[in-house]
Amino acid sequence: MLTVHAAGIDTDKVAQQIKAQAAKRHTSAKLTMERLSNSKIQSPDGFANNTAFIEALLATLHDTAFVDISDFEIVERRQRWSLPLIALKKCIWSMLRFYTYRLWSQQNEINGFLLAALQGIHEDSSERINALEERITELESKRDQ
């Protein structure tokens, strides 16, 4: 474990504040990232069948495929230079915003197309398999008569 000794700074209090902020951000997150950390998502072994595994992966992809490109608040924690630093950061962000939005919007578009393609392939395969299973059941029932 890392120990920091700084005069006049309560490192335990700082660590608690960091943990509290992380917990707050985690609970307010828009994405359900718990599924990604779930070990059974990593392998089909934890699922009843491959269909359940694929559906869980598709649900995770649906939740995480798109990059959040909304604007964010620019803050500065250093009191002495906070106003000039915030102004500088806003100036830099205003110059980079167009390129950043363009890049991430293109990435979101690609991610959306890939996700739609994967979902379409899965649905098409599921429909075909269900139709074939019904046909096999029908043929077996005719054979037994």
C-alpha positions as CSV (number, residue, x, y, z in Angstrom):
1,M,0.0,0.0,0.0
2,L,1.2,3.5,-0.7
3,T,1.6,5.9,2.2
4,V,1.9,9.6,1.7
5,H,3.2,11.9,4.4
6,A,2.5,15.6,3.8
7,A,2.6,18.2,6.4
8,G,-0.8,19.8,7.2
9,I,-2.7,17.3,4.9
10,D,-4.9,14.6,6.4
11,T,-4.3,11.8,3.9
12,D,-6.9,9.6,5.4
13,K,-9.5,12.3,4.9
14,V,-8.4,12.8,1.3
15,A,-8.6,9.1,0.6
16,Q,-12.1,9.0,2.1
17,Q,-13.2,11.9,-0.1
18,I,-11.8,10.2,-3.2
19,K,-13.7,7.0,-2.3
20,A,-16.9,8.9,-1.7
21,Q,-16.6,10.7,-5.0
22,A,-15.9,7.5,-6.8
23,A,-18.9,5.8,-5.2
24,K,-21.1,8.8,-6.1
25,R,-19.9,8.7,-9.7
26,H,-20.4,4.9,-9.9
27,T,-24.0,5.2,-8.7
28,S,-24.8,8.0,-11.0
29,A,-23.2,6.4,-14.1
30,K,-25.5,6.1,-17.0
31,L,-24.1,2.7,-18.1
32,T,-24.6,-0.6,-16.4
33,M,-21.0,-1.5,-16.1
34,E,-21.6,-4.2,-13.5
35,R,-22.1,-6.7,-16.3
36,L,-18.7,-6.0,-17.7
37,S,-17.0,-6.9,-14.4
38,N,-19.2,-10.0,-13.9
39,S,-16.8,-12.9,-14.5
40,K,-19.5,-15.1,-16.0
41,I,-20.0,-12.6,-18.9
42,Q,-16.4,-13.4,-20.0
43,S,-17.2,-17.1,-20.7
44,P,-20.2,-19.1,-21.9
45,D,-19.6,-21.6,-19.0
46,G,-21.8,-19.6,-16.6
47,F,-24.8,-19.7,-18.9
48,A,-27.5,-22.3,-19.5
49,N,-26.8,-22.2,-23.3
50,N,-25.1,-20.1,-26.0
51,T,-28.2,-18.1,-26.7
52,A,-28.3,-16.7,-23.2
53,F,-24.6,-15.9,-23.4
54,I,-25.0,-14.1,-26.7
55,E,-28.0,-12.2,-25.4
56,A,-26.1,-11.1,-22.3
57,L,-23.2,-9.9,-24.5
58,L,-25.5,-8.1,-26.8
59,A,-27.2,-6.4,-23.9
60,T,-23.8,-5.3,-22.6
61,L,-22.8,-4.0,-26.0
62,H,-26.1,-2.1,-26.2
63,D,-25.3,-0.4,-22.9
64,T,-21.7,0.4,-23.7
65,A,-21.4,0.9,-27.4
66,F,-21.9,4.6,-27.5
67,V,-19.5,7.2,-26.3
68,D,-20.9,10.1,-24.3
69,I,-20.0,13.2,-26.3
70,S,-22.1,15.6,-24.2
71,D,-20.4,18.8,-22.9
72,F,-18.9,18.6,-19.5
73,E,-18.2,21.1,-16.7
74,I,-14.7,22.4,-16.5
75,V,-13.5,22.8,-12.9
76,E,-10.2,23.7,-11.2
77,R,-9.4,22.7,-7.7
78,R,-6.4,25.0,-7.2
79,Q,-7.8,28.1,-5.6
80,R,-5.1,30.6,-6.4
81,W,-5.1,30.2,-10.2
82,S,-8.6,28.8,-10.7
83,L,-10.2,31.6,-12.8
84,P,-7.3,31.9,-15.4
85,L,-6.9,28.1,-15.6
86,I,-10.6,27.6,-16.2
87,A,-10.5,30.3,-18.9
88,L,-7.5,28.6,-20.5
89,K,-9.1,25.2,-20.4
90,K,-12.3,26.5,-21.8
91,C,-10.4,28.2,-24.6
92,I,-8.5,25.0,-25.4
93,W,-11.7,23.0,-25.3
94,S,-13.5,25.4,-27.6
95,M,-10.7,24.9,-30.2
96,L,-10.8,21.1,-29.8
97,R,-14.6,20.6,-29.5
98,F,-15.3,20.4,-33.2
99,Y,-12.7,17.7,-33.9
100,T,-13.6,15.8,-30.8
101,Y,-17.3,15.8,-31.5
102,R,-16.7,14.8,-35.1
103,L,-14.4,11.9,-34.2
104,W,-16.7,10.6,-31.5
105,S,-19.9,11.0,-33.5
106,Q,-18.3,9.0,-36.3
107,Q,-17.2,6.4,-33.7
108,N,-20.8,6.3,-32.3
109,E,-22.1,5.8,-35.8
110,I,-19.8,2.9,-36.5
111,N,-20.6,1.3,-33.1
112,G,-24.3,1.7,-33.8
113,F,-24.0,0.1,-37.2
114,L,-22.0,-2.8,-35.8
115,L,-24.4,-3.3,-32.9
116,A,-27.4,-3.3,-35.2
117,A,-25.7,-5.8,-37.6
118,L,-24.9,-8.1,-34.7
119,Q,-28.4,-7.9,-33.3
120,G,-29.8,-8.5,-36.8
121,I,-27.6,-11.5,-37.3
122,H,-28.6,-12.9,-33.9
123,E,-32.3,-12.4,-34.5
124,D,-32.1,-13.9,-38.0
125,S,-30.3,-16.9,-36.7
126,S,-32.7,-17.4,-33.8
127,E,-35.7,-17.2,-36.2
128,R,-34.1,-19.7,-38.6
129,I,-33.2,-22.1,-35.7
130,N,-36.8,-21.8,-34.3
131,A,-38.3,-22.5,-37.7
132,L,-36.0,-25.5,-38.2
133,E,-36.8,-26.9,-34.8
134,E,-40.6,-26.5,-35.4
135,R,-40.1,-28.3,-38.8
136,I,-38.2,-31.2,-37.2
137,T,-40.9,-31.5,-34.5
138,E,-43.6,-31.6,-37.2
139,L,-41.7,-34.2,-39.3
140,E,-41.0,-36.4,-36.2
141,S,-44.7,-36.2,-35.2
142,K,-45.7,-37.3,-38.8
143,R,-43.2,-40.1,-38.8
144,D,-44.5,-41.5,-35.5
145,Q,-48.1,-41.6,-36.8
